[in-house]
Amino acid sequence: MTETGHRQPRIVMPLRRSAGAVSSREGATIEGGAALLAKVVLAGTLPLFAQIFYYLNEYPPPYLLSKAWPFLTLPLAFYGIARLKLPLRFLYLAVLAYVIGFTPLMSIIQLGNDFIGALSTTIKAWPFSYYFSLSALLALLSVPAHSVRKICLGYGAATFILMILIFLAAPTSWYGENPEDSKLLLYDLERGYRVYMPMFFGMILLFWMGRSFVLKRNPVFLLGVLLAFVPLFLIYKQRTAIGAAALVVAYGMTMSLAPRVRRLVLGAGLVALAAGAIAIAAKSGLFSTVPKAVLADGLGDSLTVRSNSLRLAFGFLGDDPMRWLFGVGATTRFSSTTINDIFGNGQFYISDLGWIGVLFEYGATGVLLLASLHIWCFVMVFRFTDRSGDPFFLALSDYILFIIASSSVYSVMFTPGELAVTTALAVYLHRRRNEPAPRRLAPKARVRLGKRPGSGAVVVHGRVG
């Protein structure tokens, strides 16, 4: 009050908002839109990183994009190498330097490739760079861990659903007998009509369900595992992949048990293996006369083709120590010199020879590098998952084990991007789990200034923070 008794008017100073500021509602909308865009980008590019379309040459647009993807993502790879401190970085770089820089020189010397043809043979090795490029993309997008899990498992469910729909809807005229002409829909006398579906996400879903059944004690996941094997047996029909998947599911479920129960199960498994070995030894007389014919009838042309490929591969390696140490390189059907020109035989498939195929192309040095990379990737991811207990994280570890288990028949160089993608996802999720929680900022102060009655002092009205 003043001396005259009239109330002194209170002066309120409004806080001006800068032109670039947004309200909390507007900020939430922008942030939500950016997060949604990041998820869409990851969902759209992850199948390309996982080499889903890498061999489906009957579908040119995604096939060509998949072939070009390692080169389109090179800026991301350089960013990942320079800015991200990734584990196993130097081992990945050593493998890339050997298979992309050194092996083409061997193909020029040993196979007579020209320079362009030698470079074209490195296309299948470039997906190793996905470890760096996908890690960079994940770091830039900063997609939450639960969203990464949902995207991968969603693609896994879509893999099985699409495989069944294709098998039911595709007419028999769409199937091809020559793998060079048709990679997705195949027909042969031993296995009939089958859909050779890319199973990266499908196998991760399978391993996740096996782990979840034990860890969450929910029988629905066991039903899912059993149902998943039905289309694998009836439609997919890749014997090595199915056998390796069954072993990995059994391993994953066993390792998820309590320690005491796990020891009992492992002991029972060892007893069963020993009993099987004794039974086989007891029937060795029968097996000495029948096995070759039985094996040939059971495996059909695939055994004959692999036997022929092995004979040709070892014959070409001969007694040259340079070939055994560094390999002979590779050719493609577009090279100036092809495998058919060298061997005079079209029934030679290096990708079906497992580590022998790696030895043929990359030598003992390449075998050592690639085996070390796979083993250390498994050890690293296993150490991450051992402290986790997350079924999805454990499924990533299981998938690397699946690659190793099936490498006795399938060359690890057939789809090397699968190892790179699995490792990149595991490293990213591990870091997301261990990063400190973001600090919440206090809300902006709402301030009103005024004068204390009867004095000239300025006071603050309202709340701060």
C-alpha positions in Angstrom: 0.0 0.0 0.0 1.1 3.6 -0.6 0.5 6.5 1.8 -2.7 7.4 -0.1 -4.1 3.9 0.5 -4.2 2.8 -3.1 -2.8 -0.7 -4.1 0.4 -0.4 -6.1 0.0 -2.3 -9.4 2.0 -5.5 -9.7 4.4 -5.6 -12.6 4.6 -9.0 -14.3 7.5 -9.6 -16.8 6.6 -12.2 -19.4 9.4 -14.6 -20.5 9.8 -14.5 -24.2 10.2 -17.8 -26.0 12.9 -17.8 -28.7 11.9 -18.5 -32.3 13.6 -21.9 -32.2 11.9 -23.1 -29.0 8.9 -25.4 -28.9 6.4 -26.3 -26.4 6.6 -29.6 -24.5 3.7 -31.0 -26.6 5.4 -29.9 -29.8 8.8 -31.3 -28.6 7.2 -34.6 -27.8 5.7 -34.8 -31.2 9.0 -34.1 -32.9 10.8 -36.5 -30.7 8.2 -39.2 -31.3 8.4 -38.6 -35.1 12.1 -39.0 -35.1 12.0 -42.2 -33.1 9.4 -43.6 -35.5 11.5 -42.7 -38.5 14.6 -44.3 -36.9 12.6 -47.6 -36.4 11.3 -47.5 -40.0 14.9 -47.0 -41.3 16.2 -49.9 -39.3 13.3 -52.1 -40.3 13.8 -51.2 -43.9 17.6 -51.8 -44.0 18.0 -54.7 -41.7 17.0 -57.4 -44.3 19.6 -56.0 -46.7 22.3 -56.2 -44.0 21.2 -59.8 -43.2 21.6 -60.8 -46.9 18.0 -61.9 -47.3 18.0 -61.1 -51.0 21.6 -61.7 -51.7 21.2 -64.8 -53.8 17.6 -64.4 -55.1 18.6 -63.5 -58.6 15.1 -64.3 -59.9 14.0 -61.0 -58.3 16.4 -58.4 -59.9 15.5 -55.2 -58.0 16.2 -56.4 -54.4 18.9 -58.8 -55.6 20.9 -56.0 -57.3 20.3 -53.6 -54.3 21.6 -56.3 -52.0 24.7 -56.8 -54.1 25.4 -53.1 -54.1 24.5 -52.6 -50.4 28.1 -53.1 -49.0 29.3 -50.3 -51.3 26.3 -48.0 -50.6 27.0 -48.3 -46.9 30.8 -47.8 -47.1 30.5 -44.2 -45.6 28.8 -45.8 -42.5 31.5 -48.4 -42.4 34.2 -45.8 -42.4 32.4 -43.9 -39.7 32.1 -47.1 -37.6 35.8 -47.8 -38.0 36.9 -44.2 -37.2 34.5 -43.2 -34.5 33.2 -46.3 -32.7 35.4 -48.3 -30.3 34.1 -51.7 -31.4 35.4 -55.0 -29.9 37.2 -57.3 -32.3 37.7 -54.4 -34.6 41.2 -55.3 -35.6 40.3 -59.0 -36.2 37.4 -57.9 -38.5 39.8 -55.5 -40.4 42.4 -58.3 -40.7 39.8 -60.6 -42.3 38.6 -57.9 -44.6 42.2 -57.0 -45.7 43.0 -60.7 -46.4 39.8 -61.7 -48.3 39.4 -58.5 -50.2 43.0 -57.3 -50.6 45.2 -60.5 -50.8 43.0 -63.3 -52.1 42.2 -61.6 -55.5 45.9 -61.5 -56.2 46.0 -65.3 -55.7 43.2 -65.7 -58.1 45.1 -63.8 -60.7 48.2 -65.9 -60.1 46.6 -69.3 -59.7 43.4 -69.2 -61.8 44.4 -66.7 -64.5 41.7 -64.1 -63.6 42.1 -60.6 -65.0 42.1 -57.7 -62.6 38.4 -56.9 -63.0 37.4 -60.5 -62.7 39.6 -60.9 -59.6 37.9 -57.9 -58.0 34.4 -59.2 -58.8 35.1 -62.3 -56.8 35.4 -60.2 -53.6 31.7 -59.3 -53.7 30.7 -62.2 -51.5 33.3 -61.1 -48.9 32.3 -57.4 -48.6 29.4 -58.1 -46.2 32.0 -58.6 -43.4 32.0 -54.7 -43.5 28.4 -54.8 -42.1 29.9 -55.2 -38.7 31.0 -51.5 -38.9 28.3 -50.1 -41.1 25.4 -51.6 -39.1 27.1 -50.6 -35.8 27.3 -47.0 -37.1 23.7 -47.0 -38.3 22.5 -48.3 -34.9 24.6 -45.7 -33.0 23.2 -42.9 -35.2 19.6 -44.1 -35.0 19.7 -45.0 -31.3 16.7 -47.3 -31.6 15.6 -48.7 -28.2 16.6 -52.3 -27.4 13.0 -53.5 -27.2 12.3 -52.1 -30.7 15.3 -53.9 -32.2 14.0 -57.1 -30.6 10.5 -56.5 -32.0 11.8 -55.9 -35.5 13.9 -59.0 -35.6 11.3 -61.3 -34.1 8.6 -59.8 -36.3 10.7 -60.6 -39.4 11.2 -64.1 -37.9 7.4 -64.7 -37.7 7.0 -63.3 -41.2 9.6 -65.7 -42.5 7.6 -68.8 -41.4 4.3 -67.3 -42.5 5.6 -66.3 -45.9 7.3 -69.6 -46.5 4.0 -71.5 -45.8 2.0 -69.1 -48.0 4.5 -69.4 -50.9 4.4 -73.2 -50.7 0.6 -73.3 -50.7 0.1 -70.7 -53.5 3.0 -71.2 -55.9 2.2 -73.4 -58.9 4.6 -76.2 -59.7 5.6 -74.5 -62.9 7.4 -71.8 -60.9 9.8 -74.4 -59.4 13.2 -74.9 -61.0 15.6 -77.8 -61.0 18.7 -75.8 -61.7 19.8 -73.6 -58.7 21.4 -71.2 -61.1 17.9 -70.3 -62.5 15.9 -70.4 -59.3 17.1 -70.0 -55.7 13.8 -69.7 -53.8 11.6 -72.4 -55.4 13.5 -75.6 -56.0 12.7 -79.2 -57.1 14.8 -82.3 -57.0 13.9 -86.0 -57.0 15.1 -86.7 -53.4 13.3 -83.8 -51.6 10.6 -82.9 -54.1 9.2 -79.3 -54.1 10.8 -77.0 -51.5 11.1 -73.4 -50.6 14.7 -72.4 -49.9 13.7 -69.4 -47.7 16.4 -67.1 -46.2 16.2 -68.2 -42.6 18.3 -65.6 -40.7 15.4 -64.0 -38.8 13.4 -67.3 -38.7 16.2 -69.1 -36.9 16.7 -66.3 -34.4 12.9 -66.5 -33.6 13.3 -70.3 -33.2 16.2 -69.9 -30.8 14.4 -67.2 -28.9 11.4 -69.4 -28.4 13.6 -72.2 -27.1 15.3 -70.0 -24.6 12.0 -68.3 -23.5 10.3 -71.7 -22.8 12.9 -72.5 -20.1 13.5 -69.0 -18.8 9.9 -67.9 -18.7 8.4 -71.4 -18.0 5.7 -70.8 -20.6 4.6 -73.9 -22.6 3.4 -71.7 -25.4 7.0 -71.1 -26.5 7.6 -74.9 -26.6 4.6 -75.3 -28.8 6.0 -72.5 -31.0 9.3 -74.4 -31.3 7.5 -77.6 -32.3 5.3 -75.9 -34.8 8.3 -74.1 -36.3 10.0 -77.4 -37.1 7.0 -78.6 -39.1 7.6 -76.2 -42.1 11.3 -76.7 -41.7 10.9 -80.4 -42.3 8.1 -80.3 -44.9 8.9 -77.1 -46.9 12.4 -75.9 -46.2 14.1 -79.4 -46.3 17.7 -78.3 -45.8 19.0 -81.2 -43.9 22.2 -79.7 -42.5 20.5 -76.4 -41.4 17.6 -78.3 -39.7 20.0 -80.7 -37.9 22.2 -77.8 -36.7 19.1 -75.8 -35.6 17.8 -78.8 -33.6 21.2 -79.1 -31.9 21.4 -75.4 -31.1 17.8 -75.4 -29.7 18.6 -78.3 -27.5 21.8 -76.6 -26.4 20.1 -73.3 -25.7 17.3 -74.9 -23.6 19.8 -77.0 -21.7 22.0 -74.0 -20.9 19.0 -72.0 -19.7 18.2 -74.6 -17.0 19.3 -74.2 -13.4 22.9 -75.4 -12.9 22.0 -78.7 -11.1 19.3 -79.7 -13.6 21.7 -78.7 -16.4 24.3 -81.1 -15.2 21.8 -83.9 -15.0 20.6 -83.2 -18.6 24.2 -83.0 -19.9 25.0 -86.3 -18.2 22.0 -88.0 -19.7 23.0 -86.6 -23.1 26.5 -88.0 -22.8 25.2 -91.4 -21.8 22.9 -91.4 -24.8 25.8 -90.5 -27.2 27.9 -93.2 -25.7 25.1 -95.8 -26.1 24.7 -94.7 -29.7 28.4 -95.1 -30.4 28.3 -98.6 -28.9 25.3 -99.6 -31.0 27.0 -98.4 -34.1 30.2 -100.3 -33.2 28.2 -103.4 -32.5 26.7 -103.3 -36.0 30.0 -102.5 -37.7 29.8 -105.6 -39.8 26.6 -104.5 -41.3 27.8 -101.0 -41.8 31.0 -102.2 -43.6 28.9 -103.6 -46.5 25.9 -101.3 -46.7 26.8 -97.8 -45.7 27.9 -96.4 -49.0 24.7 -97.6 -50.8 22.5 -96.5 -48.0 24.1 -93.1 -47.8 23.9 -92.6 -51.5 20.2 -93.5 -51.6 19.5 -91.3 -48.6 21.3 -88.2 -49.7 20.9 -88.7 -53.4 22.6 -86.3 -55.8 23.8 -84.0 -53.1 26.3 -86.6 -51.8 27.5 -87.3 -55.4 28.0 -83.6 -56.1 29.9 -83.0 -52.9 32.1 -86.0 -53.5 32.9 -84.8 -57.0 33.6 -81.3 -55.7 36.0 -82.6 -53.0 37.8 -84.7 -55.5 38.3 -81.8 -57.9 39.3 -79.4 -55.1 42.0 -81.6 -53.6 43.2 -82.5 -57.1 43.7 -78.9 -58.0 45.4 -78.0 -54.7 47.9 -80.9 -55.5 51.2 -80.7 -53.7 51.8 -76.9 -54.2 52.5 -75.5 -50.7 51.5 -72.0 -51.9 48.0 -73.2 -52.8 47.6 -74.9 -49.5 48.9 -72.0 -47.5 47.1 -69.1 -49.3 44.5 -70.8 -51.5 43.8 -70.3 -55.2 41.2 -67.5 -55.0 37.8 -67.7 -56.6 36.0 -67.1 -59.8 32.4 -66.1 -60.7 30.3 -67.0 -63.6 31.1 -63.5 -65.0 34.9 -63.9 -64.7 37.1 -64.3 -67.8 38.1 -67.7 -66.4 35.4 -69.8 -64.7 35.5 -73.0 -62.6 33.9 -74.8 -65.6 36.8 -73.7 -67.8 39.4 -74.9 -65.2 37.8 -78.2 -64.3 35.7 -78.9 -67.4 32.9 -79.9 -65.0 29.8 -77.9 -64.1 29.2 -80.0 -60.9 31.5 -78.1 -58.7 30.0 -76.0 -55.8 32.6 -74.6 -53.5 29.9 -73.2 -51.1 28.8 -76.8 -50.2 32.3 -78.0 -49.0 32.3 -76.2 -45.7 35.8 -75.5 -44.4 37.4 -77.5 -47.3 35.9 -74.9 -49.6 37.4 -72.1 -47.5 40.7 -73.9 -47.6 40.5 -74.1 -51.4 39.8 -70.4 -51.9 41.6 -68.8 -49.0 44.2 -71.4 -47.9 45.2 -72.4 -44.4 45.8 -68.7 -43.5 42.2 -67.8 -44.4 40.9 -70.8 -42.5 42.8 -69.7 -39.4 41.6 -66.1 -39.7 38.0 -67.0 -40.3 37.8 -69.7 -37.7 39.4 -67.2 -35.1 36.8 -64.6 -36.1 33.8 -66.9 -35.6 35.1 -68.4 -32.4 35.9 -65.0 -30.8 32.6 -63.6 -31.9 30.8 -66.4 -30.2 33.0 -66.1 -27.0 32.4 -62.3 -26.9 28.6 -62.5 -27.4 28.4 -65.4 -24.9 30.1 -63.3 -22.3 27.6 -60.5 -22.9 24.7 -62.9 -22.7 25.9 -64.8 -19.7 25.3 -61.7 -17.6 22.1 -60.9 -19.3 19.4 -63.5 -19.1 17.5 -61.8 -21.9 16.2 -64.6 -24.3 16.7 -62.5 -27.4 20.2 -61.7 -26.4 20.9 -65.4 -25.8 19.3 -66.2 -29.2 21.9 -64.0 -30.9 24.6 -66.0 -29.2 22.9 -69.2 -30.4 22.8 -68.0 -34.0 26.6 -67.6 -34.1 26.8 -71.2 -32.7 24.4 -72.2 -35.5 26.7 -70.7 -38.1 29.6 -72.7 -36.6 27.6 -75.9 -36.3 26.5 -75.8 -40.0 29.9 -74.8 -41.3 30.9 -78.4 -41.7 28.8 -78.4 -44.9 28.0 -74.7 -45.6 30.9 -72.4 -46.2 31.1 -69.5 -43.8 31.8 -67.3 -46.8 28.4 -68.0 -48.3 26.6 -65.4 -46.3 29.3 -63.7 -44.1 27.0 -60.8 -43.4 25.0 -62.9 -41.0 27.9 -63.1 -38.6 28.6 -59.4 -38.9 25.0 -58.4 -38.3 24.5 -60.8 -35.3 27.7 -59.4 -33.7 26.8 -55.8 -34.4 23.3 -56.3 -32.9 24.8 -58.0 -29.8 27.4 -55.2 -29.2 24.8 -52.5 -29.6 22.3 -54.1 -27.3 25.0 -54.8 -24.7 26.0 -51.1 -24.8 22.4 -49.9 -24.6 21.9 -52.1 -21.5 25.0 -50.8 -19.8 24.8 -47.1 -20.6 23.8 -44.8 -17.7 20.2 -43.7 -17.5 19.6 -40.2 -18.9 19.3 -37.5 -16.4 15.9 -35.7 -16.3 16.1 -32.0 -16.6 14.1 -29.8 -14.3 11.2 -28.0 -16.0 11.7 -24.3 -16.9 11.0 -21.8 -14.2 7.8 -19.8 -14.2 8.7 -16.5 -12.7 6.7 -13.4 -11.9 8.5 -10.3 -10.5 6.9 -7.8 -8.2 7.6 -5.3 -5.4 7.1 -6.1 -1.7 4.4 -3.8 -0.4 5.8 -0.9 1.6 9.3 -1.4 0.2 11.2 -1.1 -3.0 12.5 -4.7 -2.9 11.7 -6.9 -5.9 10.3 -10.4 -5.1 9.7 -13.5 -7.1 6.3 -15.2 -7.2 5.7 -18.7 -8.4 7.7 -22.0 -8.5 11.2 -22.6 -9.8 11.9 -26.2 -11.0 
